[in-house]
């Protein structure tokens, strides 16, 4: 008996997505720890998850059974997470900052994303992952609750 195509796809993705969920849970635990110890979030859970995932892959390349789900999580799911993180910025909040501060933020984010991208590529990340790490960090740094905001 063969499985329907959707069920086959879900079965193929499940181990890697489960591994990614474990990494995400550890990252969220670290974010919670940050909040308890420092009374603020210095690195968002999303950024921590990316860094933990890169570390895990560096020291333990996942077996073939995990690869499809990890690729799905590192691609589509991660891109959705970065978009949702960036969506927490609102136009009125940006307008209230004033033009000088807004220009400064744009320049710092541009330099940070560019530098982060090239650092990620130098560390062996794929193009998408190398772009997502600094983009997620920049997005988190411009949130109203960010410790990096003046």
SULPE-V782737 format. One record per residue. SS is DSSP state (alpha for helix, beta for strand, coil for the rest). OMEGA is omega in radians with two decimals (NA if undefined). NEAR is the number of other C-alpha atoms within 8 Angstrom. Layout:
BEGIN
<<SS;OMEGA;NEAR> <SS;OMEGA;NEAR>>
END
This chain:
BEGIN
<<coil;3.12;2> <coil;3.13;3> <coil;3.03;6> <coil;-3.08;6> <alpha;-3.13;6> <alpha;3.13;6> <alpha;3.07;8> <alpha;3.13;9> <alpha;3.13;8> <alpha;3.13;8> <alpha;3.13;8> <alpha;-3.10;10> <alpha;-2.97;13> <alpha;-3.11;9> <alpha;-3.13;11> <alpha;3.09;15> <alpha;3.10;13> <alpha;3.08;9> <alpha;3.11;10> <alpha;3.09;11> <alpha;3.07;8> <alpha;3.09;8> <alpha;3.12;11> <alpha;3.13;11> <alpha;3.09;8> <alpha;3.13;9> <alpha;3.13;13> <alpha;3.06;10> <alpha;3.09;8> <alpha;3.09;10> <alpha;3.10;13> <alpha;3.08;8> <alpha;3.08;8> <alpha;-3.11;12> <alpha;-3.13;10> <alpha;-3.07;8> <alpha;-3.02;6> <alpha;-3.11;7> <coil;3.06;7> <coil;3.14;8> <coil;3.11;11> <coil;3.07;7> <coil;3.12;9> <coil;3.10;10> <alpha;3.12;11> <alpha;3.13;11> <alpha;3.10;11> <alpha;3.13;12> <alpha;3.12;13> <alpha;-3.13;9> <alpha;3.10;8> <alpha;3.12;10> <alpha;3.10;10> <alpha;3.11;8> <alpha;3.12;8> <alpha;-3.11;9> <alpha;3.12;9> <alpha;-3.05;7> <alpha;3.13;6> <coil;3.08;6> <coil;-3.08;7> <coil;3.07;8> <coil;-3.08;6> <alpha;-3.10;6> <alpha;-3.12;9> <alpha;-2.92;13> <alpha;-3.10;10> <alpha;-3.14;11> <alpha;3.09;14> <alpha;3.11;13> <alpha;3.10;9> <alpha;3.14;11> <alpha;-3.12;12> <alpha;3.12;10> <alpha;-3.02;9> <alpha;-3.08;8> <alpha;3.13;9> <alpha;3.11;9> <alpha;3.08;10> <alpha;-3.14;8> <alpha;3.13;9> <alpha;3.10;13> <alpha;3.14;8> <alpha;3.10;8> <alpha;3.12;10> <alpha;-3.12;11> <coil;3.13;7> <coil;3.05;7> <coil;3.12;10> <coil;3.13;7> <alpha;3.11;6> <alpha;3.12;6> <alpha;3.11;8> <alpha;-3.14;10> <alpha;-3.12;8> <alpha;-3.12;6> <alpha;-3.09;8> <coil;-3.03;8> <alpha;-3.09;7> <alpha;3.13;6> <alpha;3.13;8> <alpha;3.10;10> <alpha;3.10;8> <alpha;3.12;8> <alpha;3.14;9> <alpha;-3.14;8> <alpha;3.14;8> <alpha;3.12;8> <alpha;-3.14;9> <alpha;3.13;8> <alpha;-3.14;8> <alpha;-3.14;10> <alpha;3.14;12> <alpha;3.13;9> <alpha;3.12;8> <alpha;3.10;12> <alpha;-3.09;13> <alpha;3.06;9> <alpha;3.09;9> <alpha;3.11;14> <alpha;3.13;11> <alpha;3.12;7> <coil;3.07;6> <coil;3.10;6> <coil;3.04;10> <coil;3.13;8> <alpha;-3.12;8> <alpha;-3.14;8> <alpha;3.14;10> <alpha;3.10;15> <alpha;-3.09;12> <alpha;-3.12;10> <alpha;3.13;13> <alpha;3.11;13> <alpha;3.11;10> <alpha;3.12;13> <alpha;3.12;11> <alpha;3.12;11> <alpha;3.14;11> <alpha;-3.09;12> <alpha;-3.12;10> <coil;3.11;11> <coil;3.14;11> <coil;-3.12;6> <coil;-3.04;5> <coil;3.07;11> <coil;-3.11;9> <coil;3.13;6> <coil;3.10;9> <coil;NA;3>>
END
